[in-house]
């Protein structure tokens, strides 16, 4: 996107006006890349507890911002609790896993830099209205490695 372009996406809306369900949550694209070196920003809104499987990105740093609710994130061997307003950067090539563990609704802003194939990954996995499957070949096709199960949440 040229630096003089303005992009406004309304609260709770997807940039393209599309619905992207993941079973326990819904993803909205907020900022999408013009090429693989640009940034991808998504909003992930949870209506139930849980999160994706433990994985790593070969080429993306992933930044999390807890916009609403409580989340647990493990990066490598470290475990963090994020409450509304907290953020965390998970560096590329380090396994990480996270989950919404709060009550009611949770919202997380997630940024991938560079975007790589993450937009295509989310377009593919939201077709099934479920968290991404534990299929190593699928994750690998989009530049990631599946390295373990999701976090257990009570």
LUMTORDREN-874498 format. One line per field, with one value per atom (N, C-alpha, C): residue number from 0; residue in three letters; atom name; x, y, z. Coordinates in nm, 2 decimals. Layout:
<sites>
num <- c(NUM:...)
residuo <- c(ALA:...)
atomo <- c(CA:...)
east <- c(X:...)
north <- c(Y:...)
up <- c(Z:...)
</sites>
This chain:
<sites>
num <- c(0:0:0:1:1:1:2:2:2:3:3:3:4:4:4:5:5:5:6:6:6:7:7:7:8:8:8:9:9:9:10:10:10:11:11:11:12:12:12:13:13:13:14:14:14:15:15:15:16:16:16:17:17:17:18:18:18:19:19:19:20:20:20:21:21:21:22:22:22:23:23:23:24:24:24:25:25:25:26:26:26:27:27:27:28:28:28:29:29:29:30:30:30:31:31:31:32:32:32:33:33:33:34:34:34:35:35:35:36:36:36:37:37:37:38:38:38:39:39:39:40:40:40:41:41:41:42:42:42:43:43:43:44:44:44:45:45:45:46:46:46:47:47:47:48:48:48:49:49:49:50:50:50:51:51:51:52:52:52:53:53:53:54:54:54:55:55:55:56:56:56:57:57:57:58:58:58:59:59:59:60:60:60:61:61:61:62:62:62:63:63:63:64:64:64:65:65:65:66:66:66:67:67:67:68:68:68:69:69:69:70:70:70:71:71:71:72:72:72:73:73:73:74:74:74:75:75:75:76:76:76:77:77:77:78:78:78:79:79:79:80:80:80:81:81:81:82:82:82:83:83:83:84:84:84:85:85:85:86:86:86:87:87:87:88:88:88:89:89:89:90:90:90:91:91:91:92:92:92:93:93:93:94:94:94:95:95:95:96:96:96:97:97:97:98:98:98:99:99:99:100:100:100:101:101:101:102:102:102:103:103:103:104:104:104:105:105:105:106:106:106:107:107:107:108:108:108:109:109:109:110:110:110:111:111:111:112:112:112:113:113:113:114:114:114:115:115:115:116:116:116:117:117:117:118:118:118:119:119:119:120:120:120:121:121:121:122:122:122:123:123:123:124:124:124:125:125:125:126:126:126:127:127:127:128:128:128:129:129:129:130:130:130:131:131:131:132:132:132:133:133:133:134:134:134:135:135:135:136:136:136:137:137:137:138:138:138:139:139:139:140:140:140:141:141:141:142:142:142:143:143:143:144:144:144:145:145:145:146:146:146:147:147:147:148:148:148:149:149:149:150:150:150:151:151:151:152:152:152:153:153:153)
residuo <- c(UNK:UNK:UNK:UNK:UNK:UNK:UNK:UNK:UNK:UNK:UNK:UNK:UNK:UNK:UNK:UNK:UNK:UNK:UNK:UNK:UNK:UNK:UNK:UNK:UNK:UNK:UNK:UNK:UNK:UNK:UNK:UNK:UNK:UNK:UNK:UNK:UNK:UNK:UNK:UNK:UNK:UNK:UNK:UNK:UNK:UNK:UNK:UNK:UNK:UNK:UNK:UNK:UNK:UNK:UNK:UNK:UNK:UNK:UNK:UNK:UNK:UNK:UNK:UNK:UNK:UNK:UNK:UNK:UNK:UNK:UNK:UNK:UNK:UNK:UNK:UNK:UNK:UNK:UNK:UNK:UNK:UNK:UNK:UNK:UNK:UNK:UNK:UNK:UNK:UNK:UNK:UNK:UNK:UNK:UNK:UNK:UNK:UNK:UNK:UNK:UNK:UNK:UNK:UNK:UNK:UNK:UNK:UNK:UNK:UNK:UNK:UNK:UNK:UNK:UNK:UNK:UNK:UNK:UNK:UNK:UNK:UNK:UNK:UNK:UNK:UNK:UNK:UNK:UNK:UNK:UNK:UNK:UNK:UNK:UNK:UNK:UNK:UNK:UNK:UNK:UNK:UNK:UNK:UNK:UNK:UNK:UNK:UNK:UNK:UNK:UNK:UNK:UNK:UNK:UNK:UNK:UNK:UNK:UNK:UNK:UNK:UNK:UNK:UNK:UNK:UNK:UNK:UNK:UNK:UNK:UNK:UNK:UNK:UNK:UNK:UNK:UNK:UNK:UNK:UNK:UNK:UNK:UNK:UNK:UNK:UNK:UNK:UNK:UNK:UNK:UNK:UNK:UNK:UNK:UNK:UNK:UNK:UNK:UNK:UNK:UNK:UNK:UNK:UNK:UNK:UNK:UNK:UNK:UNK:UNK:UNK:UNK:UNK:UNK:UNK:UNK:UNK:UNK:UNK:UNK:UNK:UNK:UNK:UNK:UNK:UNK:UNK:UNK:UNK:UNK:UNK:UNK:UNK:UNK:UNK:UNK:UNK:UNK:UNK:UNK:UNK:UNK:UNK:UNK:UNK:UNK:UNK:UNK:UNK:UNK:UNK:UNK:UNK:UNK:UNK:UNK:UNK:UNK:UNK:UNK:UNK:UNK:UNK:UNK:UNK:UNK:UNK:UNK:UNK:UNK:UNK:UNK:UNK:UNK:UNK:UNK:UNK:UNK:UNK:UNK:UNK:UNK:UNK:UNK:UNK:UNK:UNK:UNK:UNK:UNK:UNK:UNK:UNK:UNK:UNK:UNK:UNK:UNK:UNK:UNK:UNK:UNK:UNK:UNK:UNK:UNK:UNK:UNK:UNK:UNK:UNK:UNK:UNK:UNK:UNK:UNK:UNK:UNK:UNK:UNK:UNK:UNK:UNK:UNK:UNK:UNK:UNK:UNK:UNK:UNK:UNK:UNK:UNK:UNK:UNK:UNK:UNK:UNK:UNK:UNK:UNK:UNK:UNK:UNK:UNK:UNK:UNK:UNK:UNK:UNK:UNK:UNK:UNK:UNK:UNK:UNK:UNK:UNK:UNK:UNK:UNK:UNK:UNK:UNK:UNK:UNK:UNK:UNK:UNK:UNK:UNK:UNK:UNK:UNK:UNK:UNK:UNK:UNK:UNK:UNK:UNK:UNK:UNK:UNK:UNK:UNK:UNK:UNK:UNK:UNK:UNK:UNK:UNK:UNK:UNK:UNK:UNK:UNK:UNK:UNK:UNK:UNK:UNK:UNK:UNK:UNK:UNK:UNK:UNK:UNK:UNK:UNK:UNK:UNK:UNK:UNK:UNK:UNK:UNK:UNK:UNK:UNK:UNK:UNK:UNK:UNK:UNK:UNK:UNK:UNK:UNK:UNK:UNK:UNK:UNK:UNK:UNK:UNK:UNK:UNK:UNK:UNK:UNK:UNK:UNK:UNK:UNK:UNK:UNK:UNK:UNK:UNK:UNK:UNK:UNK:UNK:UNK:UNK:UNK:UNK:UNK:UNK)
atomo <- c(N:CA:C:N:CA:C:N:CA:C:N:CA:C:N:CA:C:N:CA:C:N:CA:C:N:CA:C:N:CA:C:N:CA:C:N:CA:C:N:CA:C:N:CA:C:N:CA:C:N:CA:C:N:CA:C:N:CA:C:N:CA:C:N:CA:C:N:CA:C:N:CA:C:N:CA:C:N:CA:C:N:CA:C:N:CA:C:N:CA:C:N:CA:C:N:CA:C:N:CA:C:N:CA:C:N:CA:C:N:CA:C:N:CA:C:N:CA:C:N:CA:C:N:CA:C:N:CA:C:N:CA:C:N:CA:C:N:CA:C:N:CA:C:N:CA:C:N:CA:C:N:CA:C:N:CA:C:N:CA:C:N:CA:C:N:CA:C:N:CA:C:N:CA:C:N:CA:C:N:CA:C:N:CA:C:N:CA:C:N:CA:C:N:CA:C:N:CA:C:N:CA:C:N:CA:C:N:CA:C:N:CA:C:N:CA:C:N:CA:C:N:CA:C:N:CA:C:N:CA:C:N:CA:C:N:CA:C:N:CA:C:N:CA:C:N:CA:C:N:CA:C:N:CA:C:N:CA:C:N:CA:C:N:CA:C:N:CA:C:N:CA:C:N:CA:C:N:CA:C:N:CA:C:N:CA:C:N:CA:C:N:CA:C:N:CA:C:N:CA:C:N:CA:C:N:CA:C:N:CA:C:N:CA:C:N:CA:C:N:CA:C:N:CA:C:N:CA:C:N:CA:C:N:CA:C:N:CA:C:N:CA:C:N:CA:C:N:CA:C:N:CA:C:N:CA:C:N:CA:C:N:CA:C:N:CA:C:N:CA:C:N:CA:C:N:CA:C:N:CA:C:N:CA:C:N:CA:C:N:CA:C:N:CA:C:N:CA:C:N:CA:C:N:CA:C:N:CA:C:N:CA:C:N:CA:C:N:CA:C:N:CA:C:N:CA:C:N:CA:C:N:CA:C:N:CA:C:N:CA:C:N:CA:C:N:CA:C:N:CA:C:N:CA:C:N:CA:C:N:CA:C:N:CA:C:N:CA:C:N:CA:C:N:CA:C:N:CA:C:N:CA:C:N:CA:C:N:CA:C:N:CA:C:N:CA:C:N:CA:C:N:CA:C:N:CA:C:N:CA:C:N:CA:C:N:CA:C:N:CA:C:N:CA:C:N:CA:C:N:CA:C:N:CA:C:N:CA:C)
east <- c(0.08:0.00:0.09:0.07:0.15:0.14:0.24:0.24:0.14:0.09:-0.01:-0.15:-0.17:-0.30:-0.35:-0.48:-0.55:-0.63:-0.63:-0.71:-0.78:-0.91:-1.00:-1.08:-1.07:-1.15:-1.23:-1.36:-1.45:-1.43:-1.46:-1.45:-1.53:-1.47:-1.53:-1.55:-1.50:-1.51:-1.39:-1.40:-1.29:-1.26:-1.14:-1.10:-1.18:-1.21:-1.28:-1.43:-1.48:-1.62:-1.65:-1.55:-1.57:-1.57:-1.64:-1.65:-1.54:-1.46:-1.35:-1.35:-1.44:-1.45:-1.35:-1.31:-1.22:-1.27:-1.40:-1.46:-1.48:-1.38:-1.39:-1.37:-1.33:-1.30:-1.33:-1.32:-1.34:-1.22:-1.16:-1.05:-1.10:-1.05:-1.08:-0.95:-0.93:-0.81:-0.82:-0.72:-0.72:-0.62:-0.50:-0.40:-0.35:-0.36:-0.30:-0.19:-0.10:0.03:0.01:0.08:0.09:0.19:0.29:0.38:0.42:0.49:0.53:0.62:0.68:0.76:0.69:0.56:0.48:0.43:0.35:0.29:0.15:0.11:-0.03:-0.07:-0.19:-0.24:-0.39:-0.41:-0.55:-0.60:-0.73:-0.80:-0.86:-0.84:-0.89:-0.99:-1.11:-1.22:-1.27:-1.25:-1.29:-1.42:-1.50:-1.63:-1.62:-1.51:-1.48:-1.33:-1.30:-1.16:-1.08:-0.95:-0.87:-0.78:-0.71:-0.62:-0.56:-0.46:-0.40:-0.30:-0.25:-0.15:-0.01:0.08:0.21:0.28:0.35:0.41:0.52:0.59:0.69:0.68:0.72:0.73:0.87:0.90:1.04:1.08:0.99:1.03:0.96:0.86:0.78:0.80:0.82:0.80:0.65:0.60:0.46:0.44:0.36:0.34:0.19:0.17:0.04:0.00:-0.12:-0.17:-0.31:-0.32:-0.45:-0.54:-0.63:-0.72:-0.84:-0.87:-0.98:-0.97:-0.97:-0.97:-0.83:-0.82:-0.70:-0.65:-0.52:-0.46:-0.34:-0.30:-0.18:-0.10:0.03:0.12:0.25:0.29:0.42:0.51:0.63:0.73:0.85:0.89:1.00:0.96:1.04:1.01:0.95:0.92:0.86:0.71:0.64:0.50:0.46:0.37:0.32:0.17:0.12:-0.02:-0.04:-0.12:-0.15:-0.29:-0.31:-0.44:-0.46:-0.58:-0.61:-0.50:-0.45:-0.35:-0.21:-0.19:-0.05:-0.02:0.11:0.16:0.28:0.31:0.43:0.48:0.61:0.67:0.72:0.68:0.73:0.82:0.95:1.05:1.03:1.07:1.07:1.16:1.12:1.20:1.20:1.11:1.10:0.95:0.94:0.80:0.72:0.59:0.50:0.36:0.28:0.14:0.07:-0.06:-0.13:-0.28:-0.35:-0.49:-0.56:-0.69:-0.78:-0.82:-0.80:-0.84:-0.94:-0.99:-1.07:-1.22:-1.30:-1.45:-1.51:-1.62:-1.69:-1.61:-1.59:-1.52:-1.38:-1.29:-1.15:-1.12:-1.03:-0.99:-0.84:-0.77:-0.63:-0.60:-0.51:-0.46:-0.32:-0.30:-0.19:-0.12:0.01:0.08:0.19:0.20:0.31:0.40:0.53:0.62:0.75:0.78:0.70:0.58:0.48:0.36:0.38:0.48:0.50:0.37:0.34:0.22:0.10:0.11:0.01:-0.13:-0.15:-0.28:-0.34:-0.26:-0.31:-0.34:-0.26:-0.29:-0.43:-0.45:-0.58:-0.70:-0.68:-0.78:-0.82:-0.72:-0.74:-0.80:-0.75:-0.80:-0.94:-0.97:-1.11:-1.22:-1.19:-1.29:-1.36:-1.29:-1.35:-1.42:-1.42:-1.48:-1.43:-1.30:-1.24:-1.09:-1.04:-0.89:-0.81:-0.70:-0.62:-0.59:-0.61:-0.59:-0.45:-0.43:-0.30:-0.24:-0.22:-0.17:-0.03:0.08:0.21:0.23:0.18:0.20:0.13:0.02:-0.05:0.03:0.07:0.15:0.28:0.35:0.47:0.45:0.34:0.31:0.30:0.28:0.27:0.38:0.49:0.62:0.62:0.55:0.55:0.58:0.61:0.62:0.53:0.45:0.36:0.45:0.46:0.55:0.49:0.36:0.29:0.14:0.07:-0.07:-0.10:-0.23:-0.27:-0.26:-0.26:-0.26:-0.38:-0.37:-0.49:-0.55:-0.68:-0.75:-0.87:-0.89:-1.00:-1.13)
north <- c(-0.12:0.00:0.12:0.22:0.34:0.41:0.48:0.55:0.66:0.71:0.81:0.76:0.63:0.57:0.56:0.58:0.57:0.44:0.37:0.25:0.25:0.25:0.25:0.13:0.05:-0.07:-0.05:-0.06:-0.03:-0.14:-0.11:-0.20:-0.33:-0.44:-0.57:-0.61:-0.54:-0.57:-0.62:-0.69:-0.74:-0.64:-0.62:-0.53:-0.55:-0.67:-0.71:-0.74:-0.72:-0.75:-0.89:-0.98:-1.12:-1.18:-1.29:-1.36:-1.48:-1.48:-1.58:-1.65:-1.76:-1.83:-1.93:-1.95:-2.06:-2.14:-2.17:-2.25:-2.16:-2.15:-2.08:-1.93:-1.89:-1.75:-1.71:-1.58:-1.52:-1.43:-1.44:-1.35:-1.25:-1.12:-1.01:-0.96:-0.96:-0.89:-0.74:-0.68:-0.54:-0.47:-0.52:-0.46:-0.58:-0.58:-0.69:-0.65:-0.74:-0.70:-0.68:-0.59:-0.58:-0.69:-0.72:-0.83:-0.90:-1.01:-1.09:-1.03:-0.91:-0.84:-0.74:-0.71:-0.62:-0.69:-0.61:-0.66:-0.71:-0.81:-0.86:-0.83:-0.77:-0.75:-0.80:-0.89:-0.95:-0.92:-0.92:-0.92:-1.06:-1.12:-1.25:-1.24:-1.26:-1.24:-1.38:-1.41:-1.54:-1.53:-1.64:-1.66:-1.78:-1.85:-1.97:-1.98:-2.05:-2.07:-2.16:-2.13:-2.22:-2.14:-2.21:-2.14:-2.25:-2.20:-2.29:-2.39:-2.48:-2.57:-2.50:-2.57:-2.51:-2.52:-2.41:-2.40:-2.30:-2.30:-2.19:-2.14:-2.02:-1.95:-1.95:-1.99:-1.98:-1.84:-1.76:-1.62:-1.51:-1.53:-1.42:-1.41:-1.28:-1.25:-1.23:-1.26:-1.25:-1.17:-1.06:-0.97:-0.98:-1.00:-1.01:-0.90:-0.85:-0.74:-0.78:-0.80:-0.84:-0.72:-0.71:-0.59:-0.61:-0.73:-0.76:-0.90:-0.92:-1.06:-1.10:-1.23:-1.28:-1.40:-1.40:-1.50:-1.55:-1.67:-1.73:-1.76:-1.73:-1.75:-1.81:-1.92:-1.98:-1.96:-1.90:-1.88:-1.95:-2.05:-2.14:-2.20:-2.19:-2.24:-2.14:-2.02:-1.92:-1.91:-1.89:-1.88:-1.74:-1.68:-1.54:-1.53:-1.45:-1.42:-1.28:-1.26:-1.13:-1.09:-0.97:-0.92:-0.80:-0.74:-0.63:-0.52:-0.49:-0.39:-0.44:-0.57:-0.63:-0.67:-0.67:-0.72:-0.81:-0.88:-0.98:-1.00:-1.01:-1.04:-1.18:-1.27:-1.40:-1.40:-1.42:-1.42:-1.54:-1.52:-1.63:-1.74:-1.86:-1.98:-2.03:-1.97:-2.01:-2.06:-2.19:-2.25:-2.16:-2.15:-2.08:-2.13:-2.11:-2.15:-2.05:-2.03:-1.94:-1.98:-1.93:-1.96:-1.84:-1.82:-1.74:-1.82:-1.76:-1.84:-1.76:-1.65:-1.56:-1.61:-1.52:-1.55:-1.46:-1.49:-1.41:-1.40:-1.28:-1.26:-1.22:-1.26:-1.22:-1.16:-1.06:-1.01:-0.99:-1.04:-1.03:-0.97:-0.87:-0.82:-0.89:-0.94:-1.02:-0.96:-0.94:-0.88:-0.98:-1.00:-1.09:-1.00:-1.01:-0.93:-1.01:-1.03:-1.00:-1.10:-1.06:-1.14:-1.28:-1.29:-1.42:-1.47:-1.60:-1.67:-1.67:-1.59:-1.59:-1.56:-1.46:-1.43:-1.55:-1.61:-1.73:-1.84:-1.86:-1.96:-1.94:-1.82:-1.79:-1.80:-1.76:-1.78:-1.93:-2.01:-2.16:-2.22:-2.19:-2.27:-2.22:-2.09:-2.05:-2.10:-2.17:-2.24:-2.35:-2.41:-2.52:-2.48:-2.35:-2.30:-2.39:-2.40:-2.48:-2.43:-2.45:-2.41:-2.49:-2.44:-2.51:-2.65:-2.75:-2.89:-2.92:-3.03:-3.08:-3.16:-3.09:-3.16:-3.09:-3.15:-3.09:-3.04:-3.12:-3.08:-2.94:-2.92:-2.80:-2.68:-2.69:-2.58:-2.56:-2.66:-2.65:-2.58:-2.61:-2.54:-2.39:-2.34:-2.19:-2.14:-2.21:-2.16:-2.17:-2.27:-2.30:-2.44:-2.47:-2.61:-2.63:-2.74:-2.78:-2.86:-2.82:-2.88:-2.94:-2.92:-2.98:-2.94:-2.99:-2.97:-2.83:-2.79:-2.66:-2.67:-2.55:-2.55:-2.61:-2.68:-2.73:-2.62:-2.59:-2.49:-2.55:-2.50:-2.56:-2.48)
up <- c(0.00:0.00:0.00:-0.09:-0.09:0.04:0.08:0.21:0.22:0.11:0.12:0.11:0.11:0.11:0.26:0.27:0.40:0.40:0.50:0.51:0.65:0.64:0.76:0.76:0.87:0.88:1.01:1.01:1.12:1.23:1.35:1.47:1.43:1.46:1.44:1.30:1.20:1.06:1.00:0.89:0.81:0.70:0.66:0.56:0.43:0.40:0.27:0.29:0.42:0.45:0.45:0.47:0.47:0.61:0.62:0.75:0.75:0.86:0.86:1.00:1.01:1.13:1.16:1.28:1.32:1.44:1.43:1.54:1.67:1.75:1.88:1.86:1.74:1.72:1.58:1.55:1.42:1.39:1.27:1.23:1.14:1.16:1.07:1.02:0.89:0.83:0.85:0.91:0.93:0.83:0.82:0.73:0.66:0.52:0.44:0.36:0.33:0.26:0.11:0.05:-0.10:-0.15:-0.07:-0.10:0.02:0.01:0.12:0.23:0.19:0.29:0.37:0.34:0.41:0.54:0.61:0.74:0.72:0.80:0.81:0.95:0.97:1.10:1.10:1.20:1.21:1.35:1.36:1.49:1.51:1.62:1.65:1.76:1.74:1.85:1.89:2.02:2.07:2.15:2.12:2.20:2.29:2.28:2.37:2.39:2.50:2.53:2.44:2.42:2.34:2.25:2.16:2.07:1.98:1.89:1.79:1.86:1.78:1.82:1.83:1.90:1.92:1.78:1.74:1.61:1.61:1.50:1.48:1.34:1.32:1.19:1.15:1.03:0.98:0.96:0.91:0.86:0.93:1.01:1.07:1.22:1.26:1.40:1.42:1.53:1.56:1.69:1.67:1.78:1.82:1.96:2.01:2.10:2.09:2.17:2.22:2.36:2.42:2.42:2.33:2.33:2.43:2.46:2.56:2.61:2.74:2.79:2.84:2.88:2.93:2.84:2.81:2.73:2.80:2.76:2.81:2.68:2.68:2.57:2.62:2.55:2.58:2.46:2.48:2.38:2.42:2.35:2.39:2.52:2.63:2.76:2.86:2.81:2.90:2.88:2.99:2.99:3.04:2.97:3.00:3.01:3.10:3.11:3.05:2.96:2.90:2.93:2.99:3.02:2.93:2.93:2.84:2.84:2.73:2.71:2.71:2.74:2.74:2.60:2.57:2.44:2.46:2.35:2.35:2.21:2.19:2.06:2.07:1.98:1.97:1.84:1.86:1.75:1.66:1.53:1.44:1.48:1.44:1.46:1.61:1.69:1.83:1.85:1.89:1.91:2.00:1.97:2.06:2.04:2.15:2.15:2.24:2.22:2.30:2.30:2.40:2.41:2.49:2.45:2.53:2.65:2.77:2.89:2.98:2.93:3.01:3.00:3.06:3.05:2.95:2.89:2.79:2.66:2.62:2.49:2.51:2.42:2.41:2.27:2.27:2.14:2.14:2.04:2.03:1.89:1.89:1.76:1.74:1.62:1.59:1.47:1.47:1.36:1.32:1.19:1.13:1.05:1.07:1.00:0.97:0.84:0.72:0.71:0.63:0.62:0.56:0.47:0.41:0.35:0.39:0.34:0.44:0.54:0.65:0.60:0.52:0.47:0.40:0.31:0.24:0.33:0.44:0.54:0.60:0.65:0.71:0.62:0.49:0.40:0.38:0.38:0.37:0.49:0.61:0.73:0.77:0.74:0.79:0.70:0.59:0.51:0.59:0.69:0.77:0.89:0.93:1.06:1.18:1.19:1.30:1.31:1.43:1.45:1.34:1.30:1.20:1.24:1.15:1.19:1.22:1.29:1.33:1.21:1.10:0.98:0.95:0.98:0.96:0.82:0.72:0.58:0.55:0.60:0.58:0.64:0.76:0.82:0.75:0.71:0.63:0.50:0.43:0.31:0.32:0.44:0.46:0.54:0.55:0.61:0.76:0.81:0.96:0.99:1.11:1.16:1.27:1.26:1.37:1.47:1.60:1.69:1.82:1.83:1.95:1.95:2.05:2.06:2.11:2.11:2.17:2.32:2.38:2.53:2.58:2.69:2.76:2.84:2.82:2.90:2.97:3.09:3.17:3.15)
</sites>
